[in-house]
Amino acid sequence: MLNKELEITLRKADEKQRKPKPDQNSLGFGKYFTDHMFVMQWNREKGWHEAEICPYHPFSLDPAAMVFHYGQEIFEGLKAYRGPDNQILLFRPLDNLNRMNKSALRMCMPPFPSDTVLKAMKALVYLDRDWVPANEGATLYLRPTMIATEPAIGLRTSEEYLFFIIMSPVGAYYAEGFNPVRIYVEDTYIRAVPGGVGEAKTGGNYAASLRAQNEAKKKGYAQVLWLDAVERKYVEEVGTSNIFFVIGDELITSPLTGSILPGVTRDSVLQLARDKGIKTVERRLSIDEVYQAHDSGALKEAFGTGTAAVISPVGELCYKDRVIGINNGKPGEMAAMFFNELQAIQRGQSEDRHNWLVRVG
Ligand code: COI
């Protein structure tokens, strides 16, 4: 049930509940949380209700809450930026909320009114606006999340849910910053199968990726590049981002076939590329073709795109023990161009041609 008349109440943190702000130069990623959060509940009788912006606090949940047992959980990631004149800007928030509603559908969770949640999100960001970092490269990361809370351990769809938004001032996701990362092409484990939940942003996809990520880390790689589950041949996405390759004069990325997360940054890069007349191709690309392109000199660049990772150049790939360097391990021209353009738009420093920004306050 969609509750269109959802009322949002506000309960501000008192002095004692407010936290000291961290040093903007050493934020890392997702270690600090702001003073307030947004919470709302769902049950069949009332739909979405008890919507509240309140002080950041821990939850008390029944150990039988269904999320703990069968993983009915979805989440999103988006960012708020400090623009000129201290204006706070959200980047494509409705795209994230609409994607979250698609994830909800796939995971049998109740849809929520995106417009009302956007209103709450804006009020929340405005209330904690002093937490939005001013430093270049630092932003406020928002994490909308929905979990199944009904206490019951039979396997079925939960009848109760909790939706919340928490916020964290963050720096670069990778320790490498904009320096190229080393990526391990995974040929043992798989991330998502056709007909599965690969395109939903659900915690299980990330839990399932950890073993491969840990093994890659031990070998000195920042992330894994997933191949398709059926032929173990076509590149799909990286652990934390979508992936693009520049081969010849084409910008190539995997098509959204159901096993890949439909990234908002992915879509933004495709749009910016089209604006510039760059030839963009969404097609299946085999890892063998990537290696052949490297050998022939046609592979110019590779980079990941994601909210957390932004644009993250790939400097090296390792597939079945064969290591190749990309662009001599340096950030490519296109990666740098998209990084700069996207950042300038997100920070309100260049024209927002596609109406991606939502002003807060
Ligand atoms: C994001 O980019 O927002 C994500 O959710 C990826 C996550 C692994 C940090």
Residues whose N, C-alpha, C, O or C-beta is under 5 A from the ligand:
A	BS01	COI	G77 G239 T240 G306 T307 A308 A309
